[in-house]
Amino acid sequence: MSDNYTNGTSTKEDDHEEESKKKSRSSKYEDLILTLPKVERLLTTDLHLYQYQRVWFPYPFLAGIMSIQEQFKAQSTDIVLCSYPKTGTTWLKALTFAISTRNRYFGHDFSISTANNDHPLLNNMPHSCVPFLEADLVHDKRDPQLPLFATHIPYDSLPKSIIESPGCKIIYICRDPKDTFVSLWHFLINFLSNSSRGMKYDDQDEGFFEKEFGLFCEGKSVYGPFWDHVLGFWKASLENPERALFLKYEDMKKDNNNLFYIKKLAEFMNQPFSEEEEDKGVPQKIMELCSFGNLSGLEVNKRGKHNSEKGLGINNSAYFRKGEIGDWKNYLTSEMAETIDRISEEKFGNYGLGFSRLTMTTPSTGITKDDIHTQEESKKKSIKDILPKEERWTNDFDLYRYQDFWFPNCFLEGVILAQEQFKPQPTEIAICSYPKTGSAWLKALCFAISTRNRFGHDLLTTKSNHPLVTKVPHECIPFLEVDLAYGIYNKDPQLPLFATHIPYDSLPKSIIESGCKVIYICRDPKDTFVSLWHALIKFPSTGERKQQFCFKKEFERFCEGKSIYGPFWNHVLGFWKASLENSERVLFLKYEDMKKDTSFYIKRLAEFMNQPFSKEEEDEGLPEKIMEFCSFGNMSGLEVNKAGKHYSVIDNSIYFRKGEVGDWKSHLTKEMAETMDGIAEEKFGTCGLRFGV
């Protein structure tokens, strides 16, 4: 990390050397800036714009941005507050600062002492509390206790270290572009009228407003184009919602939403409110402290100046003008509003992002169910529009790369819905697997163990009333990314089980945080591929796509990681590492081991599920009965598994082909087997994971 961002001591010689470096870098950047496309604006060089990396940056910050891109090293604990100017930045800074520092500045009773003015937000404006990346952090040192900093830099121009730092998070706030432009206009006029510049702006000056409006629509505005700025972070939030939180000012301002978003921010920042804090009303106190009415009324925000030491000297009051939704109606003509709305529809329409229908709904009605459905459908479409794609033999199994895994088209939407909405109970158990690694068998075993007291112990007759006699195992245990994500399955409150093929790192955060347990089954990759191949060829394919689908090509794709829910190797490793870190919560099983000693693993499963067999059950031979009942021979011979259909489309027989260990020997060449073994050794060897078939 460069000396600019360390907290260590330095000698006068060090300081002198660093100052020389800064001057050298500054000169280099100034020379580069002079070569860039330029837009001269209004009455001061401070507002001239220079196009760099397809963005129109303001002159005072551009050299700092160039320096930051080269020098800044983000920490894994950092939280970056990002925004286009005048979209709610000040409010977001206040909220996140209050949340992050509540243990430092709130009293033991969680009170804020306004009488003593001991909270920084009472005597400093929010921009002074949270450093600004392209200004404050170019030269200044950081507060090691504060993980926050802010920036207006667009996503694609952020320092590479922010994107690559694994734990660094981004919070982005945006706003209706009409209100954004009006608020930005007023801020610029305040900036121009600052007495330190000796300038006064006459609001009757002909054409100024219209000219600025035209430049905004063309994209030639500070940190513009506005639409590209918003889209960059919107796409990032779709691709990685765990790391990028996308907020709308209008949503946050709604009366019933303030507290919701304060709690959402705290959770995203890994600083959720405790039960005691909730009981003491801490979220409400933060909401009141950071409200527009409170902050705008503070003396520091009425009379102080921001960045006066850096030569900018902006009145703090410029950051607290109105904060109203729909204020654009007082300034824009209907033609102007229609122009911005048309551009927004053109830029955002295909990505499920819109503002007008949110801001124009009345408080009494809010957003309708149809609005929500439309937004969800548009969002799903937008995700597929921007994700890398691999076309396969049928549209249902086209693969989209999302969160570093290749998800099939038919399940991707359900995966995203589950990530956003699924809330498991701490007593639930997730049965996880890569496809065709023993999922159906594991489901049958877990279901039989879990429900043994409901359906009796007489499991060895096809005339019994046991659900596994009349249903394929996949219908007995709901599939997260279909049954639960879309609400197809009426969940049995007595059954704590659900299943998924979602990789560990892409599981809904709620599963990891809830305390529920995970059971994972894996299988030798050679048998996995062969079994997957035989399942996939049962699905229909047509035309040219059918000609492209062949064993050799699918083998190559599997090895490259371009298989459904792949890469297989990463899928297995995610759960393997989780089981090593927390063996009490994650049980990692190998298909081959279970086939060798099924009775042992049935008892192991029962113990892990907190449903161990009693001595009486063991004496009765119940584990062995479950083993026989769920055996491949018994399950594959049931009528429902020979002739039935899953989801009314998939032949149940697909799930019961052979179930043999080492069947790959009948399908793979020696070279293929060696290739796969080599990859397995490379991927798994250092982690202590082996497949010995």
C-alpha positions in Angstrom: 0.0 0.0 0.0 1.4 3.4 -0.9 2.5 5.8 1.9 -0.6 8.0 1.1 -2.8 5.5 2.7 -0.8 4.2 5.7 -1.1 5.3 9.2 2.6 4.9 10.1 5.0 7.7 11.1 7.4 9.3 8.6 10.5 11.4 8.8 10.9 14.9 7.3 13.0 13.3 4.6 10.2 10.8 3.8 7.7 13.6 3.7 9.8 15.7 1.4 10.4 12.7 -0.9 6.6 11.9 -0.9 5.8 15.6 -1.7 8.2 15.5 -4.6 6.5 12.3 -5.9 3.1 14.0 -5.6 4.2 17.0 -7.6 5.7 14.8 -10.2 2.5 12.8 -10.5 0.4 15.9 -10.5 2.5 17.4 -13.4 2.1 14.2 -15.3 -1.7 14.2 -14.9 -2.0 17.9 -15.8 -0.1 17.3 -19.0 -2.5 14.4 -19.9 -5.6 16.4 -19.0 -4.6 19.1 -21.5 -4.8 16.6 -24.3 -8.4 15.4 -23.5 -11.7 16.5 -25.2 -13.1 19.5 -23.3 -16.4 21.2 -22.6 -16.2 24.7 -21.3 -19.0 25.5 -19.0 -20.4 28.6 -17.4 -18.1 31.2 -15.9 -15.2 29.2 -14.2 -12.6 26.7 -15.1 -13.6 24.7 -12.0 -16.7 23.5 -14.0 -14.9 22.7 -17.2 -15.4 19.0 -18.1 -12.8 16.7 -19.6 -13.7 13.4 -21.3 -11.6 10.6 -19.8 -12.5 6.9 -20.1 -15.8 8.0 -21.8 -16.8 10.0 -18.8 -17.0 13.8 -18.4 -15.0 14.5 -15.3 -14.9 18.0 -13.6 -11.5 19.6 -13.8 -10.9 20.0 -10.0 -11.1 16.2 -9.4 -9.7 14.7 -12.6 -6.1 14.6 -11.5 -7.1 13.1 -8.2 -9.1 10.4 -10.0 -6.1 9.5 -12.2 -3.9 9.3 -9.1 -6.5 7.2 -7.2 -6.8 4.8 -10.1 -3.1 4.1 -9.9 -2.4 4.3 -6.2 -5.4 3.5 -4.1 -5.5 0.1 -2.4 -9.0 -0.9 -1.1 -9.3 -3.0 2.0 -11.5 -6.1 2.1 -13.6 -4.5 4.9 -14.2 -1.3 3.0 -17.6 0.0 2.1 -17.7 2.4 -0.9 -20.6 4.8 -1.1 -21.2 5.6 -4.8 -23.5 8.0 -6.5 -24.0 10.4 -9.3 -23.9 13.9 -7.9 -27.1 15.2 -6.2 -28.9 11.9 -6.0 -29.0 11.6 -2.2 -25.3 11.3 -1.5 -25.4 13.5 1.7 -28.3 11.5 3.2 -26.7 8.2 2.4 -23.4 9.3 4.0 -25.2 10.4 7.1 -27.1 7.2 7.4 -24.2 4.9 6.9 -21.9 6.9 9.1 -24.5 6.8 11.9 -25.0 3.1 11.5 -21.2 2.3 11.3 -20.2 4.4 14.3 -23.2 3.9 16.6 -21.1 2.0 19.1 -18.6 4.9 19.3 -21.0 7.8 19.6 -24.2 6.5 21.0 -24.5 6.3 24.8 -24.9 3.1 26.8 -28.6 3.6 26.6 -28.4 4.1 22.9 -29.2 7.8 23.2 -27.8 10.7 21.2 -26.9 13.6 23.3 -28.0 16.7 21.3 -27.4 18.9 24.3 -23.6 18.2 24.4 -23.3 18.1 20.6 -21.1 15.0 21.0 -22.1 13.2 17.8 -20.0 14.2 14.7 -23.1 14.7 12.6 -24.3 17.5 14.9 -21.2 19.7 14.3 -19.9 18.4 11.0 -21.7 18.1 7.7 -21.9 14.5 6.4 -19.3 15.1 3.7 -16.8 15.9 6.4 -17.5 12.7 8.2 -17.1 10.3 5.3 -14.0 11.0 3.1 -14.4 11.7 -0.6 -12.2 9.3 -2.6 -11.1 11.6 -5.4 -10.3 14.5 -3.1 -9.7 13.5 0.6 -8.0 10.2 0.0 -5.6 11.3 -2.7 -3.3 12.7 0.0 -5.0 12.4 3.4 -4.8 9.4 5.7 -7.8 7.3 6.6 -9.5 6.7 9.9 -8.7 3.1 10.5 -11.9 2.7 12.5 -14.1 3.9 9.7 -14.6 1.5 6.8 -16.5 4.1 4.7 -15.5 6.4 1.9 -17.5 7.9 -0.9 -17.0 8.7 -4.6 -18.8 9.9 -7.7 -16.6 7.8 -10.0 -18.6 5.5 -12.4 -18.3 1.8 -11.8 -16.1 1.1 -14.9 -13.6 3.8 -13.8 -13.3 2.8 -10.1 -9.8 1.8 -8.9 -9.2 -1.8 -9.9 -8.5 -2.6 -6.2 -12.1 -1.9 -5.3 -13.5 -4.3 -7.8 -10.9 -7.0 -7.1 -10.8 -6.8 -3.3 -12.9 -9.8 -2.2 -14.8 -8.4 0.7 -15.1 -4.7 -0.4 -18.7 -3.7 -0.8 -20.5 -1.0 -2.8 -23.6 0.9 -1.9 -25.1 2.9 -4.8 -27.9 5.4 -4.6 -29.6 6.9 -7.7 -32.5 9.2 -8.3 -35.1 10.2 -11.0 -33.0 12.0 -13.6 -35.4 14.9 -13.7 -35.0 15.6 -10.0 -31.3 14.9 -10.4 -30.8 17.5 -13.1 -32.8 20.2 -11.2 -30.9 19.6 -7.9 -27.6 19.6 -9.8 -28.5 22.9 -11.5 -29.2 24.6 -8.2 -26.0 23.2 -6.7 -24.0 24.6 -9.6 -25.6 28.0 -9.3 -24.8 28.1 -5.6 -21.3 27.1 -6.5 -21.0 30.0 -9.0 -22.6 32.5 -6.7 -20.1 31.8 -3.9 -18.6 35.1 -2.9 -15.1 33.7 -2.8 -15.2 33.6 -6.6 -16.6 37.1 -7.0 -19.3 35.8 -9.3 -23.1 36.2 -9.1 -25.5 34.3 -11.2 -28.6 36.1 -12.4 -31.4 33.6 -12.8 -32.7 35.8 -15.7 -29.5 35.1 -17.7 -31.0 33.9 -20.9 -30.4 30.4 -22.0 -28.2 29.2 -19.1 -30.8 26.7 -17.8 -31.7 25.5 -21.2 -28.1 25.1 -22.2 -27.3 23.1 -19.1 -30.4 20.9 -19.7 -29.2 20.2 -23.2 -25.7 19.2 -22.0 -27.2 16.9 -19.4 -29.3 15.2 -21.9 -26.3 14.8 -24.2 -24.4 13.2 -21.4 -22.0 16.2 -21.0 -22.6 16.7 -17.3 -20.3 16.3 -14.3 -19.4 12.6 -14.0 -21.8 12.0 -16.9 -23.4 10.6 -18.9 -25.9 10.2 -16.1 -27.6 7.1 -17.7 -24.3 5.3 -18.2 -23.3 6.1 -14.6 -26.5 4.5 -13.2 -26.4 1.5 -15.6 -22.9 0.6 -14.6 -23.8 0.1 -10.9 -27.2 -1.4 -11.8 -25.5 -4.2 -13.8 -23.0 -4.7 -11.1 -25.8 -5.2 -8.6 -27.5 -7.7 -10.8 -24.3 -9.7 -11.3 -23.3 -9.7 -7.7 -26.0 -8.5 -5.3 -24.0 -9.7 -2.3 -21.3 -7.1 -3.1 -23.2 -4.2 -4.7 -26.4 -2.8 -3.1 -28.4 -0.6 -5.5 -30.8 1.9 -3.9 -33.4 4.4 -5.2 -33.8 7.7 -3.5 -37.5 7.6 -4.1 -37.9 4.1 -2.5 -36.0 5.2 0.6 -38.0 8.4 1.0 -41.4 6.7 1.2 -42.9 7.1 4.7 -43.0 3.4 5.4 -39.6 2.6 3.9 -37.2 4.7 6.0 -36.7 2.1 8.7 -36.7 -0.8 6.3 -33.8 0.7 4.4 -31.9 1.7 7.5 -32.0 -2.0 8.6 -31.2 -3.2 5.1 -28.1 -0.9 5.1 -27.0 -2.2 8.5 -27.4 -5.8 7.3 -25.5 -5.2 4.1 -22.7 -3.5 6.0 -22.4 -6.6 8.2 -23.5 -4.5 11.2 -27.1 -5.6 11.8 -29.1 -4.1 14.7 -29.2 -6.4 17.7 -32.5 -7.2 19.4 -31.5 -4.8 22.2 -30.9 -2.0 19.8 -34.2 -2.6 18.1 -36.0 -2.6 21.5 -34.3 0.7 22.3 -35.4 2.2 19.0 -31.9 2.8 17.6 -33.0 2.5 14.0 -35.6 5.1 14.7 -33.1 7.4 16.4 -30.8 7.1 13.4 -33.7 7.9 11.1 -34.5 11.1 13.1 -30.8 12.1 13.4 -30.3 11.9 9.7 -33.6 13.3 8.5 -33.6 16.2 6.2 -35.4 18.3 8.7 -32.9 17.7 11.4 -29.7 18.0 9.4 -30.8 21.0 7.4 -31.6 22.8 10.6 -28.2 22.4 12.2 -26.1 25.5 12.5 -23.1 23.8 10.7 -25.3 23.0 7.7 -26.8 26.5 7.5 -23.7 28.6 7.7 -20.6 26.4 7.3 -18.5 25.8 4.3 -17.2 22.5 2.9 -13.7 22.0 1.3 -12.7 25.6 2.1 -9.2 24.4 2.9 -9.0 22.9 -0.6 -10.0 26.1 -2.3 -13.5 25.1 -3.2 -15.4 26.7 -0.3 -18.9 25.3 -1.0 -21.7 26.5 1.2 -22.9 23.6 3.3 -26.5 24.8 2.7 -26.0 23.9 -0.9 -26.3 20.2 0.1 -29.6 20.8 1.9 -32.0 22.6 -0.5 -35.2 20.6 -0.5 -34.8 16.9 -0.8 -38.3 16.5 -2.3 -39.5 13.9 -4.8 -41.0 15.5 -7.9 -39.5 19.0 -7.4 -38.7 18.9 -11.1 -42.3 19.9 -11.9 -41.5 23.4 -10.7 -38.7 23.9 -13.2 -39.0 21.6 -16.3 -41.5 22.2 -19.1 -43.6 19.2 -20.1 -41.4 19.0 -23.2 -38.2 18.8 -21.1 -39.7 16.2 -18.9 -40.8 14.1 -21.9 -37.3 14.4 -23.3 -35.6 13.0 -20.2 -38.3 10.3 -19.8 -37.7 9.3 -23.4 -34.0 9.0 -23.0 -34.5 7.1 -19.7 -36.8 4.6 -21.5 -34.3 4.2 -24.3 -31.3 3.7 -21.9 -33.0 1.8 -19.0 -36.0 0.1 -20.6 -34.2 -3.1 -21.6 -32.7 -3.5 -18.1 -35.8 -3.4 -15.9 -34.9 0.0 -14.5 -37.4 2.8 -14.3 -38.3 5.9 -12.2 -41.5 7.5 -13.5 -44.0 4.9 -12.3 -42.4 4.9 -8.9 -42.4 8.6 -8.3 -45.8 9.3 -9.8 -47.8 6.8 -7.7 -49.9 8.3 -4.9 -48.9 7.6 -1.3 -52.2 5.9 -0.7 -51.8 3.3 -3.5 -48.0 2.9 -3.9 -46.8 0.3 -6.3 -49.3 -2.2 -7.6 -48.8 -5.9 -7.8 -48.7 -5.6 -11.6 -45.9 -3.0 -11.3 -43.9 -5.4 -9.1 -44.5 -8.3 -11.5 -43.5 -6.1 -14.5 -40.3 -5.0 -12.7 -39.4 -8.6 -11.8 -40.0 -9.8 -15.4 -37.9 -6.9 -16.8 -35.2 -7.5 -14.3 -34.9 -11.2 -15.2 -34.8 -10.2 -18.9 -32.1 -7.6 -18.2 -29.9 -10.1 -16.4 -29.8 -12.4 -19.4 -29.1 -9.5 -21.7 -25.9 -8.6 -19.9 -24.5 -12.0 -18.8 -22.1 -14.1 -20.8 -24.0 -16.9 -22.6 -23.2 -20.4 -24.0 -25.8 -21.7 -26.4 -26.7 -25.3 -26.0 -28.8 -27.9 -27.7 -32.0 -26.5 -26.4 -33.0 -23.1 -25.1 -33.9 -24.4 -21.7 -30.3 -25.4 -21.2 -28.6 -22.4 -22.6 -26.0 -21.4 -20.0 -25.6 -18.0 -18.4 -22.5 -17.1 -16.4 -23.7 -15.5 -13.1 -21.6 -15.1 -10.0 -18.8 -17.2 -11.6 -21.1 -20.2 -12.3 -22.9 -21.4 -15.5 -26.6 -21.6 -14.7 -29.1 -23.1 -17.1 -31.7 -20.8 -18.6 -34.6 -22.8 -17.1 -33.4 -22.3 -13.5 -31.5 -18.9 -13.5 -34.6 -16.8 -12.7 -35.5 -19.1 -9.9 -32.0 -18.9 -8.5 -32.1 -15.1 -8.4 -35.6 -15.1 -6.9 -34.4 -17.5 -4.2 -31.4 -15.3 -3.4 -33.7 -12.3 -3.0 -36.7 -13.8 -1.2 -36.1 -17.2 0.4 -36.1 -17.2 4.2 -35.4 -20.6 5.7 -36.0 -21.6 9.3 -33.0 -22.4 11.5 -34.3 -25.9 11.8 -34.4 -26.6 8.1 -31.9 -28.8 6.2 -30.7 -28.0 2.7 -29.8 -31.0 0.6 -27.2 -29.7 -1.9 -25.6 -31.4 -4.9 -24.2 -30.9 -8.3 -26.6 -32.6 -10.8 -26.4 -36.4 -11.2 -24.2 -37.0 -8.2 -26.7 -39.0 -6.2 -29.4 -36.3 -5.6 -32.4 -38.6 -6.0 -30.9 -41.3 -3.6 -30.0 -38.7 -1.0 -33.4 -37.1 -1.1 -35.1 -40.5 -0.7 -32.8 -41.4 2.3 -33.3 -38.1 4.1 -37.1 -38.1 3.4 -37.4 -41.6 4.8 -35.4 -40.8 7.9 -37.2 -37.5 8.6 -40.7 -38.9 8.1 -40.3 -42.4 9.6 -42.6 -41.6 12.5 -45.3 -40.3 10.3 -45.5 -43.1 7.7 -44.7 -46.1 9.8 -41.8 -48.5 9.8 -43.2 -51.0 7.3 -41.3 -49.8 4.3 -40.7 -52.9 2.4 -44.0 -53.2 0.5 -45.1 -51.3 -2.6 -48.6 -51.4 -1.0 -47.6 -49.2 1.8 -48.9 -45.6 2.1 -45.4 -44.1 2.0 -45.1 -41.1 -0.4 -41.9 -42.6 -1.9 -44.1 -45.4 -3.4 -46.2 -43.0 -5.4 -43.9 -40.1 -6.0 -40.4 -39.6 -7.4 -38.1 -38.4 -4.6 -37.8 -35.0 -6.2 -41.5 -34.5 -5.6 -41.2 -35.4 -2.0 -38.6 -32.7 -1.2 -39.1 -29.3 -2.8 -36.5 -27.9 -5.2 -35.5 -24.4 -4.1 -35.0 -22.8 -7.4 -38.3 -24.0 -8.8 -40.8 -25.2 -6.2 -40.0 -22.7 -3.4 -38.7 -19.7 -5.5 -42.0 -19.6 -7.5 -44.3 -20.8 -4.8 -45.3 -23.9 -6.7 -44.9 -26.1 -3.7 -47.0 -25.7 -0.5 -44.3 -26.4 2.0 -45.0 -29.0 4.5 -44.4 -27.4 7.9 -43.5 -30.8 9.4 -40.8 -31.5 6.7 -37.6 -29.6 7.4 -36.0 -30.5 4.1 -35.5 -28.7 0.7 -33.0 -29.3 -2.1 -30.9 -27.3 -4.5 -28.1 -27.4 -7.0 -27.0 -23.9 -6.3 -23.2 -23.6 -5.5 -22.3 -22.7 -1.9 -21.1 -19.2 -2.7 -24.3 -18.4 -4.5 -26.7 -19.9 -1.9 -29.2 -17.3 -0.6 -27.5 -15.4 2.2 -30.4 -16.3 4.5 -29.4 -20.0 4.3 -25.8 -19.3 5.5 -27.0 -16.9 8.2 -30.0 -18.7 9.5 -28.2 -21.5 11.2 -29.8 -24.2 9.1 -27.8 -27.3 8.2 -26.4 -28.3 4.8 -25.9 -31.9 3.5 -23.8 -32.1 0.3 -23.2 -35.2 -1.9 -20.6 -35.4 -4.6 -19.3 -38.1 -6.9 -16.3 -39.0 -9.0 -16.3 -36.4 -11.8 -16.0 -39.1 -14.5 -19.2 -40.9 -13.4 -20.8 -37.5 -12.8 -20.2 -36.5 -16.4 -21.3 -39.8 -17.9 -24.5 -39.8 -15.8 -25.2 -36.1 -16.7 -24.7 -36.9 -20.4 -27.2 -39.7 -20.4 -29.7 -37.4 -18.6 -29.3 -34.5 -20.9 -29.7 -36.5 -24.1 -33.2 -37.4 -23.0 -34.2 -33.8 -23.4 -35.5 -32.7 -26.8 -33.3 -30.8 -29.2 -34.0 -29.5 -32.7 -32.4 -28.3 -35.9 -28.8 -27.2 -36.1 -28.4 -27.2 -32.3 -28.9 -31.0 -32.3 -26.0 -31.4 -34.6 -23.7 -29.4 -32.2 -24.5 -31.7 -29.3 -22.1 -34.6 -29.1 -20.3 -36.6 -26.4 -16.8 -35.3 -27.2 -17.9 -31.6 -27.2 -19.8 -32.0 -24.0 -16.8 -33.7 -22.4 -14.6 -30.7 -23.3 -17.2 -28.2 -22.0 -17.4 -30.1 -18.7 -13.7 -30.1 -18.3 -13.6 -26.4 -19.1 -16.3 -25.8 -16.4 -19.0 -24.8 -18.9 -21.6 -27.3 -17.7 -24.9 -26.8 -15.9 -24.2 -25.3 -12.5 -20.5 -25.6 -13.3 -17.6 -25.5 -13.0 -18.1 -28.9 -11.3 -14.7 -28.5 -9.6 -15.6 -25.1 -8.0 -19.1 -26.4 -7.1 -17.6 -29.3 -5.1 -14.8 -27.2 -3.6 -17.2 -24.6 -2.2 -19.0 -27.2 -0.1 -15.8 -29.1 0.8 -14.2 -26.0 2.2 -17.4 -25.1 4.1 -17.5 -28.5 5.6 -13.9 -28.1 6.8 -14.7 -24.7 8.3 -17.9 -25.8 10.0 -18.4 -29.5 10.2 -21.3 -29.1 12.6 -23.4 -27.4 10.0 -22.1 -28.8 6.7 -22.0 -32.6 6.1 -19.9 -33.5 3.0 -20.6 -37.0 1.6 -19.2 -39.0 -1.3 -21.5 -41.2 -3.3 -18.8 -43.9 -3.6 -18.4 -44.1 0.2 -22.1 -44.3 0.8 -22.4 -47.1 -1.7 -19.8 -49.1 0.2 -21.4 -48.7 3.7 -24.9 -47.5 3.3 -26.1 -48.5 6.7 -23.4 -46.5 8.4 -24.2 -43.4 6.4 -27.9 -43.7 7.0 -27.1 -43.5 10.8 -24.7 -40.7 10.2 -27.4 -38.8 8.3 -30.0 -39.3 11.1 -27.5 -38.0 13.7 -26.6 -35.0 11.6 -30.3 -34.2 11.1 -30.8 -34.3 14.9 -33.0 -37.4 14.4 -30.8 -40.3 15.6 -32.2 -43.8 15.6 -33.2 -45.0 19.1 -32.0 -48.3 20.4 -35.4 -49.8 19.8 -35.3 -48.7 16.1 -31.8 -50.1 15.7 -32.9 -53.4 17.3 -35.9 -53.5 14.9 -33.5 -53.0 12.0 -35.0 -49.7 10.8 -31.8 -48.3 9.3 -31.5 -51.5 7.2 -35.2 -51.3 6.2 -34.6 -47.7 5.0 -31.5 -48.8 3.2 -33.4 -51.5 1.3 -36.5 -49.3 0.6 -34.3 -46.5 -0.8 -32.0 -48.8 -2.8 -31.6 -48.3 -6.5 -33.1 -51.7 -7.2 -36.3 -50.9 -5.2 -36.7 -47.3 -6.3 -36.1 -47.9 -10.0 -38.6 -50.8 -10.0 -41.5 -48.7 -8.7 -44.1 -47.9 -11.3 -44.0 -44.2 -10.6 -40.3 -44.1 -11.4 -40.6 -46.2 -14.5 -43.6 -44.5 -16.2 -44.2 -41.2 -14.3 -43.2 -37.6 -15.2 -41.7 -34.9 -13.1 -43.2 -31.4 -13.6 -45.3 -33.2 -16.2 -42.4 -33.0 -18.6 -39.4 -35.0 -17.4 -39.5 -38.7 -17.5 -38.9 -40.0 -13.9 -36.8 -42.8 -15.4 -34.1 -40.2 -16.2 -33.3 -40.3 -12.5 -32.8 -44.0 -12.3 -30.4 -45.2 -15.0 -27.7 -47.4 -13.4 -26.4 -45.8 -10.2 -23.2 -47.8 -10.5 -19.7 -46.8 -9.3 -17.2 -46.8 -12.2 -19.7 -46.9 -15.1 -17.5 -44.2 -16.8 -15.2 -47.1 -17.9 -17.8 -48.1 -20.4 -17.9 -44.6 -22.0 -14.7 -42.7 -21.6 -11.4 -43.3 -23.5 -8.2 -43.8 -21.5 -7.2 -40.3 -22.6 -10.5 -38.7 -21.4 -10.2 -40.4 -18.0 -6.6 -39.2 -17.7 -7.6 -35.7 -18.6 -10.3 -35.6 -16.0 -8.1 -37.2 -13.3 -5.5 -34.6 -14.1 -7.9 -31.7 -13.6 -9.3 -33.3 -10.4 -5.7 -33.6 -9.0 -5.0 -30.0 -9.9 -8.2 -28.6 -8.4 -8.6 -30.9 -5.4 -5.1 -32.2 -4.6 -4.0 -29.3 -2.4 -7.3 -29.4 -0.5 -7.1 -33.0 0.6 -10.0 -34.2 -1.6 -9.7 -37.4 -3.6 -11.8 -39.7 -5.7 -10.2 -43.2 -5.9 -12.2 -45.0 -8.5 
